[in-house]
Amino acid sequence: MQKDSGPLVPLYWIGFGYAALVASDWITGYAKAGSVPALLPGVFFSGLAGLGAYWLSQDPRNIWASLVTSGIFAGIMGMRFYHYGKCMPVDLIVGSNSLMELIY
């Protein structure tokens, strides 16, 4: 009898990739606009996403930090899209947030 080895890619690696995507978004935004106040939410949310992925690596049932972070960030980016109509990188981030919500 073969032992089940779990998912092909552990969920926390997807979480770390998501944190890197969020970090790349704020780095790109800062490079384009040069706005330090725009930098702070990006640092905050990418840090929370990375922390959630770390906690998930320690306990696979501990999804709450990652779930709440991606949900709140999806809401903020969705409101930004609604008010300002900016598509890139908002559509990429909202899509990845929605995907993370489904995965978790």
N, C-alpha and C positions, 0 to 999 in steps of 0.2 A: 504494500500500500504506500502510495506516494504522499508525502506531507505537503500541505498547502503552504506555499511560500509567501502568500499575500499578494498585494497588487504588484504589477510589473514595475511601476515607478512609485516609490513611497510618497505619500501625500505631502510630507514636509518639503521634499525637493521641489514640488510644484509651488509650494508656498514661498520658498526662497527665490524661485524664479519670478514669482509675482512681486515680491519685495524689490527685486532688481529692476523690474519693469517700472514700478512706481518711482524708484529712485532715478531711473533714466529720464522719466517724464519731468521731474522737477529740475534736473540738471539741464535738460534741453530748454525748459521754460526760463530758467535763470540766464542761460547763455543768450537766448533771444531777447529777453526784456531787461535783464540786469536788475531785476527787482528783488531786493532782500525780503520784503514782506511776503512775496509769493514763494520764497524759498522755505520759509518756516513750516507751512502745512505739509509740504512735500517731505521734508526731513521727518516730521512727526509721523505721517502715515506710512512712510517706507520703514521707519524704525519699528512702528507697531506691527507692520506686516512681517518684518523679520523676526521680531520677538514672538509673534504668534506661530510662525513656522518653527522656531526653536522649541517652543513649548510642545508643539505637535510632535517634534522628533523625540521628545522625552516621554510623552504619553499620547499614543495615537487617538485616544478618546477626547483629548483636550483641544477641541476645535473652536471654542467660543471666542477667543481673542482674534483669531483669523477671520471668523465669520462676521463678527461685529465690525472689525476694521474694514473689510471689503464692502460690507453693506453700507456703512456710513460714507465711505469714500465714493461708492457708486452714486449715492444720493447727492453728494456735493458736486460731483462732476456732471451728473444729469441736470442739476439746477444751473450749473455754469453753461451747459449746452443750450438749455432752454432760454436763458436770459441773453446770452451773447452770441449764440448761433455758431460758435467755433466748433469745427469738426475734428480737426487734428490737433493734438493727440487725444482729445476728449473721447472720440469714438473708440479708439484703441483701449483706453483705460476703462471706459464704461463696459465695453465688451469683455475685457479681462476680469473686471469685477463681477459681472454677471456669471461668467464661466466659473469663477472661484466660488460664488454662492452655490451654484449647482453641484460643484465637486464636493464641497463641504456638506 
